[in-house]
């Protein structure tokens, strides 16, 4: 796996390159020296990452869903304490089908 690296000076995201920060506390025309860039307006970033070659396989996934919608989900059917069965095994797609392009 090939590692790539980006390194450069970029516009400071906190002060947007001005070197001065104005937030909630700085009112009526005042500012403070930006603590992210020490007033320079720039931030030195180094980002190392792995070059994408192919999609990686996860061995412990059986089913894939578009979203959990904020709820707990599982690959297996669940029966609630009220006796209602939620058929998770029939929703979404199998991992194999999802890898083949099925939604």
C-alpha positions as a Markdown table, in Angstrom:
| # | Residue | x | y | z |
|---|---|---|---|---|
| 1 | Unk | 0.0 | 0.0 | 0.0 |
| 2 | Unk | 1.4 | 3.3 | -1.1 |
| 3 | Unk | 1.4 | 6.2 | 1.4 |
| 4 | Unk | 0.8 | 9.7 | 0.1 |
| 5 | Unk | 1.6 | 13.0 | 1.9 |
| 6 | Unk | 0.4 | 16.5 | 1.5 |
| 7 | Unk | 2.3 | 19.2 | 3.3 |
| 8 | Unk | 1.9 | 23.0 | 2.8 |
| 9 | Unk | 0.9 | 26.2 | 4.4 |
| 10 | Unk | -2.9 | 26.8 | 4.1 |
| 11 | Unk | -5.2 | 29.6 | 5.0 |
| 12 | Unk | -6.0 | 29.3 | 8.7 |
| 13 | Unk | -9.5 | 28.0 | 9.0 |
| 14 | Unk | -10.2 | 29.8 | 12.3 |
| 15 | Unk | -9.4 | 33.3 | 11.2 |
| 16 | Unk | -9.7 | 32.8 | 7.5 |
| 17 | Unk | -6.2 | 34.2 | 6.9 |
| 18 | Unk | -6.5 | 37.4 | 8.8 |
| 19 | Unk | -4.5 | 36.4 | 11.9 |
| 20 | Unk | -7.3 | 37.9 | 14.0 |
| 21 | Unk | -10.2 | 36.0 | 15.5 |
| 22 | Unk | -13.6 | 37.4 | 16.3 |
| 23 | Unk | -16.0 | 35.0 | 18.0 |
| 24 | Unk | -18.8 | 35.2 | 20.6 |
| 25 | Unk | -16.8 | 37.1 | 23.1 |
| 26 | Unk | -15.1 | 39.7 | 20.8 |
| 27 | Unk | -17.7 | 42.4 | 20.4 |
| 28 | Unk | -18.0 | 46.0 | 19.0 |
| 29 | Unk | -15.0 | 46.1 | 16.7 |
| 30 | Unk | -12.4 | 44.1 | 18.8 |
| 31 | Unk | -10.5 | 41.0 | 17.9 |
| 32 | Unk | -7.9 | 38.7 | 19.5 |
| 33 | Unk | -4.8 | 37.3 | 18.0 |
| 34 | Unk | -5.8 | 33.9 | 16.5 |
| 35 | Unk | -4.6 | 31.1 | 18.8 |
| 36 | Unk | -4.6 | 28.6 | 15.9 |
| 37 | Unk | -2.0 | 30.5 | 13.8 |
| 38 | Unk | -0.5 | 32.9 | 16.3 |
| 39 | Unk | -1.6 | 35.8 | 14.1 |
| 40 | Unk | 0.1 | 34.7 | 10.9 |
| 41 | Unk | -3.1 | 33.9 | 9.0 |
| 42 | Unk | -1.6 | 30.5 | 7.9 |
| 43 | Unk | -1.5 | 27.0 | 9.3 |
| 44 | Unk | 1.0 | 24.4 | 8.4 |
| 45 | Unk | -0.7 | 21.1 | 7.6 |
| 46 | Unk | 0.7 | 17.6 | 7.1 |
| 47 | Unk | -1.8 | 15.0 | 5.9 |
| 48 | Unk | -0.6 | 11.5 | 5.3 |
| 49 | Unk | -3.0 | 9.0 | 3.7 |
| 50 | Unk | -3.1 | 5.7 | 1.9 |
| 51 | Unk | -3.6 | 5.8 | -1.9 |
| 52 | Unk | -6.8 | 4.1 | -2.8 |
| 53 | Unk | -6.3 | 0.9 | -4.9 |
| 54 | Unk | -9.4 | -1.1 | -4.3 |
| 55 | Unk | -12.3 | -1.4 | -1.9 |
| 56 | Unk | -11.4 | -3.4 | 1.2 |
| 57 | Unk | -13.5 | -6.4 | 2.4 |
| 58 | Unk | -14.9 | -6.5 | 6.0 |
| 59 | Unk | -15.2 | -10.1 | 7.1 |
| 60 | Unk | -17.8 | -9.6 | 9.9 |
| 61 | Unk | -20.6 | -7.9 | 7.9 |
| 62 | Unk | -23.6 | -10.0 | 6.8 |
| 63 | Unk | -26.1 | -7.3 | 5.7 |
| 64 | Unk | -25.8 | -3.7 | 4.5 |
| 65 | Unk | -28.5 | -1.0 | 5.0 |
| 66 | Unk | -28.5 | 2.5 | 3.6 |
| 67 | Unk | -28.9 | 4.0 | 7.0 |
| 68 | Unk | -29.8 | 3.0 | 10.6 |
| 69 | Unk | -32.1 | 6.0 | 10.9 |
| 70 | Unk | -31.0 | 6.6 | 14.5 |
| 71 | Unk | -32.1 | 3.1 | 15.6 |
| 72 | Unk | -30.3 | -0.1 | 16.5 |
| 73 | Unk | -30.2 | -2.5 | 13.6 |
| 74 | Unk | -28.9 | -6.0 | 13.2 |
| 75 | Unk | -28.4 | -8.6 | 10.4 |
| 76 | Unk | -30.8 | -11.0 | 12.2 |
| 77 | Unk | -34.5 | -10.8 | 12.9 |
| 78 | Unk | -35.5 | -9.5 | 16.2 |
| 79 | Unk | -38.7 | -10.2 | 18.2 |
| 80 | Unk | -39.8 | -7.4 | 20.6 |
| 81 | Unk | -41.1 | -8.0 | 24.1 |
| 82 | Unk | -44.6 | -7.4 | 22.6 |
| 83 | Unk | -44.1 | -10.3 | 20.2 |
| 84 | Unk | -43.6 | -8.2 | 17.1 |
| 85 | Unk | -40.9 | -9.5 | 14.8 |
| 86 | Unk | -38.7 | -7.1 | 12.9 |
| 87 | Unk | -37.4 | -8.8 | 9.8 |
| 88 | Unk | -34.0 | -7.2 | 9.4 |
| 89 | Unk | -32.8 | -10.3 | 7.5 |
| 90 | Unk | -35.2 | -9.3 | 4.6 |
| 91 | Unk | -34.2 | -5.7 | 4.5 |
| 92 | Unk | -31.2 | -4.1 | 3.0 |
| 93 | Unk | -28.9 | -6.3 | 1.0 |
| 94 | Unk | -26.5 | -9.1 | 1.7 |
| 95 | Unk | -22.9 | -7.9 | 1.9 |
| 96 | Unk | -22.1 | -10.0 | -1.2 |
| 97 | Unk | -25.0 | -8.4 | -3.2 |
| 98 | Unk | -24.0 | -4.9 | -2.0 |
| 99 | Unk | -20.4 | -5.4 | -3.2 |
| 100 | Unk | -21.9 | -6.4 | -6.6 |
| 101 | Unk | -23.8 | -3.1 | -6.7 |
| 102 | Unk | -27.2 | -3.7 | -5.2 |
| 103 | Unk | -28.6 | -1.0 | -2.9 |
